[in-house]
Amino acid sequence: MAKIIHDRDACIGCGTCAAVCSKYWKMGKDGKSELIGAKKNGNMYELEVNSIECNQDAAEACPVNCIHIEEKGKRKI
């Protein structure tokens, strides 16, 4: 199990995450990316997943590092 964490406030709306991982990411009406199915937790949006899949690519491609991945309670990215 892993957790994908999105700091949407830091997002600049470049769309890279949605381009490399459209199963989990889309562009919102305000021009910022949205993590599909995520729940808001404070200032962050979080989604628990069984497999990281393309989210690793999305996190690594993000120019402002606003996508984070935690596995077993430890931040991977």
N, CA, C and O of each residue as an XYZ file, in Angstrom:
308
protein
N       0.849     -1.183      0.000
C       0.000      0.000      0.000
C       0.891      1.242      0.000
O       1.932      1.284      0.656
N       0.458      2.238     -0.744
C       1.201      3.495     -0.823
C       0.210      4.650     -0.775
O      -0.986      4.478     -1.008
N       0.733      5.821     -0.468
C      -0.094      7.020     -0.415
C       0.509      8.054     -1.358
O       1.701      8.355     -1.295
N      -0.341      8.593     -2.234
C       0.066      9.670     -3.116
C      -0.420     10.966     -2.470
O      -1.590     11.084     -2.106
N       0.477     11.924     -2.331
C       0.157     13.191     -1.670
C       0.408     14.331     -2.657
O       1.476     14.422     -3.263
N      -0.597     15.196     -2.806
C      -0.489     16.313     -3.743
C      -0.633     17.639     -3.000
O      -1.654     17.905     -2.365
N       0.396     18.451     -3.091
C       0.365     19.811     -2.532
C      -0.171     20.730     -3.627
O       0.594     21.360     -4.358
N      -1.484     20.792     -3.725
C      -2.124     21.511     -4.829
C      -1.815     23.001     -4.803
O      -1.777     23.634     -5.859
N      -1.594     23.575     -3.632
C      -1.263     25.003     -3.542
C       0.043     25.317     -4.263
O       0.214     26.412     -4.798
N       0.963     24.356     -4.278
C       2.264     24.567     -4.911
C       2.235     24.300     -6.419
O       3.171     24.660     -7.133
N       1.176     23.677     -6.895
C       1.063     23.311     -8.311
C       1.057     24.565     -9.186
O       0.387     25.550     -8.877
N       1.821     24.510    -10.288
C       1.864     25.629    -11.230
C       1.030     25.354    -12.479
O       0.939     26.211    -13.358
N       0.424     24.176    -12.569
C      -0.463     23.856    -13.679
C       0.229     23.522    -14.985
O      -0.321     23.784    -16.055
N       1.417     22.953    -14.925
C       2.147     22.640    -16.153
C       1.533     21.456    -16.908
O       1.716     21.341    -18.120
N       0.810     20.576    -16.208
C       0.122     19.459    -16.851
C       0.951     18.218    -17.087
O       0.463     17.258    -17.684
N       2.188     18.211    -16.637
C       3.049     17.064    -16.859
C       2.500     15.802    -16.207
O       2.533     14.730    -16.811
N       1.999     15.916    -14.992
C       1.471     14.744    -14.285
C       0.312     14.124    -15.053
O       0.235     12.902    -15.181
N      -0.586     14.957    -15.563
C      -1.734     14.461    -16.326
C      -1.287     13.836    -17.643
O      -1.922     12.904    -18.136
N      -0.215     14.339    -18.206
C       0.288     13.801    -19.472
C       0.921     12.422    -19.290
O       0.739     11.543    -20.132
N       1.662     12.225    -18.199
C       2.353     10.946    -17.999
C       1.549      9.936    -17.195
O       1.897      8.756    -17.171
N       0.467     10.380    -16.527
C      -0.282      9.478    -15.648
C      -1.772      9.863    -15.626
O      -2.313     10.224    -14.581
N      -2.409      9.782    -16.775
C      -3.801     10.236    -16.888
C      -4.791      9.348    -16.142
O      -5.942      9.737    -15.944
N      -4.358      8.169    -15.728
C      -5.237      7.301    -14.933
C      -5.529      7.926    -13.569
O      -6.605      7.720    -13.007
N      -4.572      8.690    -13.038
C      -4.695      9.275    -11.704
C      -4.773     10.797    -11.686
O      -5.212     11.375    -10.691
N      -4.355     11.463    -12.773
C      -4.245     12.916    -12.773
C      -5.036     13.532    -13.906
O      -5.090     12.986    -15.008
N      -5.658     14.689    -13.626
C      -6.346     15.471    -14.645
C      -6.152     16.943    -14.309
O      -5.754     17.300    -13.200
N      -6.439     17.777    -15.281
C      -6.324     19.213    -15.064
C      -7.674     19.757    -14.614
O      -8.707     19.468    -15.217
N      -7.650     20.549    -13.545
C      -8.861     21.140    -13.002
C      -9.279     22.377    -13.781
O      -8.528     22.885    -14.614
N     -10.477     22.851    -13.503
C     -11.008     24.038    -14.186
C     -10.185     25.284    -13.901
O     -10.193     26.236    -14.682
N      -9.467     25.274    -12.768
C      -8.637     26.430    -12.412
C      -7.235     26.345    -13.016
O      -6.403     27.216    -12.764
N      -6.965     25.301    -13.813
C      -5.667     25.170    -14.468
C      -4.635     24.392    -13.676
O      -3.526     24.171    -14.162
N      -4.977     23.971    -12.463
C      -4.059     23.181    -11.648
C      -4.431     21.707    -11.751
O      -5.572     21.366    -12.065
N      -3.463     20.840    -11.485
C      -3.731     19.412    -11.578
C      -4.555     18.928    -10.389
O      -4.529     19.514     -9.307
N      -5.287     17.839    -10.623
C      -6.101     17.217     -9.588
C      -5.782     15.729     -9.537
O      -5.698     15.066    -10.571
N      -5.609     15.220     -8.344
C      -5.401     13.797     -8.121
C      -6.776     13.155     -8.037
O      -7.507     13.377     -7.072
N      -7.128     12.371     -9.027
C      -8.463     11.795     -9.155
C      -8.770     10.882     -7.962
O      -8.021      9.951     -7.668
N      -9.875     11.166     -7.287
C     -10.320     10.353     -6.164
C      -9.678     10.693     -4.829
O      -9.950     10.029     -3.828
N      -8.830     11.715     -4.796
C      -8.120     12.081     -3.563
C      -9.044     12.766     -2.564
O     -10.045     13.381     -2.931
N      -8.679     12.642     -1.296
C      -9.401     13.318     -0.220
C      -8.521     14.412      0.352
O      -7.308     14.248      0.484
N      -9.147     15.533      0.690
C      -8.407     16.662      1.258
C      -8.039     16.361      2.708
O      -8.874     15.918      3.497
N      -6.787     16.608      3.039
C      -6.284     16.433      4.401
C      -5.458     17.672      4.720
O      -4.278     17.739      4.376
N      -6.072     18.649      5.374
C      -5.390     19.922      5.615
C      -5.199     20.641      4.294
O      -6.165     20.881      3.569
N      -3.960     20.987      3.977
C      -3.654     21.654      2.706
C      -3.271     20.675      1.607
O      -2.961     21.087      0.489
N      -3.288     19.389      1.912
C      -2.853     18.371      0.960
C      -4.041     17.521      0.503
O      -5.068     17.439      1.177
N      -3.870     16.900     -0.647
C      -4.830     15.920     -1.150
C      -4.127     14.577     -1.146
O      -2.987     14.470     -1.598
N      -4.803     13.538     -0.633
C      -4.171     12.230     -0.466
C      -5.027     11.135     -1.076
O      -6.256     11.192     -1.048
N      -4.343     10.130     -1.631
C      -5.009      8.978     -2.207
C      -4.200      7.738     -1.861
O      -3.002      7.678     -2.140
N      -4.844      6.753     -1.258
C      -4.177      5.483     -0.966
C      -4.361      4.567     -2.158
O      -5.463      4.431     -2.688
N      -3.270      3.937     -2.575
C      -3.282      3.047     -3.741
C      -2.555      1.750     -3.396
O      -1.678      1.724     -2.532
N      -2.933      0.681     -4.084
C      -2.253     -0.600     -3.881
C      -0.906     -0.621     -4.584
O       0.039     -1.253     -4.114
N      -0.823      0.070     -5.708
C       0.397      0.098     -6.503
C       0.660      1.527     -6.963
O      -0.266      2.249     -7.331
N       1.911      1.926     -6.941
C       2.289      3.292     -7.326
C       1.993      3.555     -8.800
O       1.603      4.661     -9.173
N       2.181      2.536     -9.634
C       1.976      2.630    -11.079
C       2.702      3.852    -11.639
O       3.876      4.068    -11.337
N       2.008      4.654    -12.455
C       2.638      5.783    -13.138
C       2.811      7.013    -12.245
O       3.355      8.021    -12.694
N       2.360      6.948    -10.995
C       2.503      8.105    -10.099
C       3.963      8.441     -9.814
O       4.293      9.600     -9.563
N       4.830      7.450     -9.849
C       6.264      7.712     -9.670
C       6.759      8.604    -10.804
O       7.500      9.559    -10.571
N       6.345      8.290    -12.034
C       6.733      9.117    -13.184
C       6.199     10.538    -13.042
O       6.898     11.507    -13.338
N       4.950     10.652    -12.583
C       4.344     11.974    -12.393
C       5.116     12.781    -11.351
O       5.395     13.962    -11.555
N       5.459     12.138    -10.233
C       6.191     12.823     -9.165
C       7.580     13.258     -9.632
O       8.025     14.366     -9.333
N       8.254     12.380    -10.362
C       9.606     12.710    -10.834
C       9.588     13.789    -11.909
O      10.547     14.550    -12.032
N       8.509     13.866    -12.692
C       8.418     14.848    -13.769
C       7.959     16.219    -13.288
O       8.150     17.211    -13.992
N       7.364     16.293    -12.114
C       6.825     17.556    -11.615
C       7.952     18.574    -11.379
O       8.864     18.315    -10.594
N       7.891     19.727    -12.056
C       8.984     20.703    -11.912
C       9.023     21.409    -10.553
O      10.050     21.983    -10.191
N       7.924     21.376     -9.800
C       7.909     22.049     -8.494
C       7.823     21.055     -7.329
O       7.648     21.458     -6.179
N       7.945     19.768     -7.626
C       7.955     18.722     -6.599
C       6.761     18.806     -5.639
O       6.922     18.741     -4.421
N       5.572     18.953     -6.211
C       4.386     19.034     -5.359
C       3.647     17.701     -5.249
O       2.572     17.631     -4.654
N       4.226     16.640     -5.825
C       3.658     15.299     -5.734
C       4.624     14.442     -4.923
O       5.812     14.356     -5.236
N       4.100     13.814     -3.883
C       4.931     12.987     -3.009
C       4.332     11.591     -2.894
O       3.121     11.407     -3.010
N       5.192     10.625     -2.666
C       4.748      9.243     -2.509
C       5.303      8.704     -1.199
O       6.496      8.819     -0.919
N       4.419      8.115     -0.405
C       4.823      7.470      0.845
C       4.528      5.979      0.746
O       3.457      5.574      0.294
N       5.490      5.173      1.173
C       5.288      3.733      1.268
C       5.639      3.300      2.678
O       6.709      3.623      3.196
N       4.728      2.567      3.290
C       4.925      2.083      4.663
C       5.259      3.228      5.614
O       6.094      3.076      6.506
N       4.604      4.374      5.424
C       4.790      5.512      6.313
C       6.049      6.320      6.087
O       6.306      7.273      6.822
N       6.849      5.960      5.078
C       8.080      6.691      4.798
C       7.983      7.351      3.433
O       7.544      6.730      2.465
N       8.392      8.603      3.358
C       8.342      9.334      2.097
C       9.387      8.780      1.143
O      10.575      8.703      1.459
N       8.912      8.401     -0.020
C       9.786      7.877     -1.062
C      10.223      8.995     -2.002
O      11.383      9.061     -2.411
N       9.290      9.862     -2.336
C       9.567     11.012     -3.223
C       8.930     12.235     -2.603
O       9.023     13.329     -3.159
